[in-house]
Amino acid sequence: MRLIVGNKNYSSWSLRAWLLLRQAGIPFEEESLSFNAADFDERVLRYSPAGRVPVLVDGEVAVWDSLAIAEYVAERFPKKTLWPESPAARAHARAICAEMHAGFADLRSQLPMNCEARFERILPTLATRRDIERILAIWRDCRERNAAAGPFLYGRFTVPDAFFAPVVRRFLGHAVELSGTAAAYTRTIDELPAMREWMSAALAEHDYVAEDEPYRSAR
């Protein structure tokens, strides 16, 4: 299988699919495309009519959405048990992944994922604060239900952990104050060897999207 991803510094959607595959020990080849590349659209559109990353290519099959990729590899590798095993937990996990996938627009807009940067003085808007509070509530609920089974949302690492990993980077990069369960869960995700691998590659890119970071020209 081949996974096409964008800049590791920015691409939260790519991180979801990449981390899920890497953490699960599913072998894949990586094709990394710079958002600044002149042929980015052309190369992505070969496989994704949406023109976005990530894209998973598996022989004749192309899957171009992070949630669809998660479902595809869960079916392709059932022994990896990428979703929680009980029907009730699995339904709950799918619900929070769908909520993460489709929601939290204010958080995404005000606190974008930027692995290289750290912002100390951003004051979240009321709408962004509501997004943060909802995410923290999800984490608390999952950890209270599954604390005895392990350090992840459902005890062991599953699809929801991959989906909330970019949020961990957003919180850390924008100095969101965390305590208790949220702080512990953030450390658990941030210290994963696969996450450290992603971060090392992101910090080595030095490939900035000027329209997203106009302040760099003043440095």
N, C-alpha and C positions, 0 to 999 in steps of 0.2 A: 504494500500500500504506500501511497505517496500523499503527504499532507502539504498543501500550499498555504503558507502563512505570510502575513505582512510584517512590517517592522516590529520587532519584539518590544521596542521601547513604548510603542503606542497601542498595539493591536490587542485589545482586551478579548475580542471575540476569538482571535487566533489562539490566545493563551488557553482558553477553555479547552479547545479540542486537543492542543498539543500536550497540555498537562495531563489530561485524561489518558491519552495513549501512553505517554511516558510513565506515568505513575502506575498504570496497569501492566506495564511490561509488554505492551503490544508493539511488535517491530514495525517500523515505518521509515520511509525516506522522507527527508524534509526538503522542501523547495521554498526558499525565502525570497520574497519579492519586495523591493523597496517601493514605498508609496511615491517616491520621487522619480521612479524609473519611467522613462518616456513610453515604454511598451507595457506598463503595468496593466492597463485596461485590456489590451490585446491578449496578453498571456492569461489573464484570469478568465476572460470571456470564452476562451477555448473550452472551459469546463463548467463555468458558472454563468448562466444567463442573467443572474442578478449582478454580476460584475464585482463581487465582493469576496473577501477571504474571511474565514478559512474555507478551503475546498479539500475534501478527501477524495482521492482517485484510487479506485480498487478495480483494476482490470477495465472492464467496460462500464463500470459504475462510477458516477461522479455525484458526490453529495456536497452541497454548498451552503449549509447552514449549521451552526455549532450544535443546536439542539438535535437536528436531524442526524448529524454525525454521531452524536452520543447514542442515539437510538440505534443507528446502523451498526456501530461497533459492539453495542450490547447484544444485538442479535447475532452478529458475526462471531463473537467470542463469548458464548453463554457461560462457559466455565469461569470467566473472570468476574461474574456477578457484579456488574458495574452499577446496578441499581440495588437498593435494599431488598432482602429476600422475602419478607412478609408482604402480602398484598396491601395491607393497610399502610405500612411504612413506605412501600413503593409508590402508592398513590399520593401520599403526602410529599414524597421527594419530587415526584413529577410536578405537583402543584407549585412548589416553591421554585423549581427550575423554570417553569413557565412564567411565573411572576417575575423572576429575575430577567428572563429573556425579553419580556415585553414591556416591563415597567421601569420605574426609577429614572425617568427622563431628566428630571432636574439634577439628580446626583450625577448622571453621566455628563450633563452639560457643564455644570459648575466645577466638578472634581474629575476631570478626565484622567485616564491612566497615563502616567508618564514616569517610566521606571527610573530615568536618569535624574529627574528634578525632585526637589523637596520644597514645598511651600508652607511657610509657617504662619502666615497672617491672613489666611482666607476666612472670611466670616460667612458661613453658610446662610443662604436665604431660608426663609421659613419653609418653603417647599422642599428644599434640599434637606433641611433638618428633619422633616417628616419622613423623607426617604431613608435617611440614616437610622432614625428610630425604628422604622418598620424592619429594616434589615437586622438590626440588633435584636429585635423581638423574635425574628425567625431563628437567629442563632441561639438565643436563650432557650427557646422552646425545644429545638432539636437537641441541644446539649442536655437539657434536663431529662428528656425522654431516654437519651442513649448514653449517658455519662459512664455507666458501668461497662459498656461494650467497647470503649476506645475513645480517642481524643477528637475524632471527626464528627461531622454533623449527625451521622447515623452509626457512630461507633468506628467502623472502618471506612476507609476512603471510598467514596462513591461519586457518581455524576454530580450531585449538588456541590460537593467540595470543589470540583473543577469549575463549576459555574460561579461560585462566589470567590474564587481565587483572585480575579481582577479587582473585586471590591476590596480585598485585603490590601492590594497594591494602592488603590485609590486612598484608602484610609491612612496608610503609612505615608504616602507621598504628600498628603495634604494635612498631616499632623492632626487628624481627628482624634479627640481624646477618647480613650477606651479604658475600661477597667474590668475586673472580674472575668466572667465567662468570655466576653468578647475579646479581651486582651489575650487570654490564654489561647483561644481559637486562632486569633491572628498570628500568634507566634508559631502555632502548630503548622499552619499553611506556609508561612514565610520561611520556615526552617526546613521544609521538605527538600531533599537533594535535587529533585526535578525542578523545583521553584528556584533554587540557587543556580541551577544550570541556565534556566531561562534568563534570570537576572544578569548573570555574567555576560551572556550573549547580547542582551539589551544594552548594557553599559558599554560594550565594545563597538556598538554600531556607529555612533557619531554621525547619524544620518537624520537630520532634523527637518521636519516639515515646516517651512517658514511661515505659512499662513496660520498655523496653529500656535507658533511660538515667536511672535514678532519681537518680544523682549530680548531675544538672544542677540539681535543686531546691536543692542546697546552695550553688550558686554565687552 
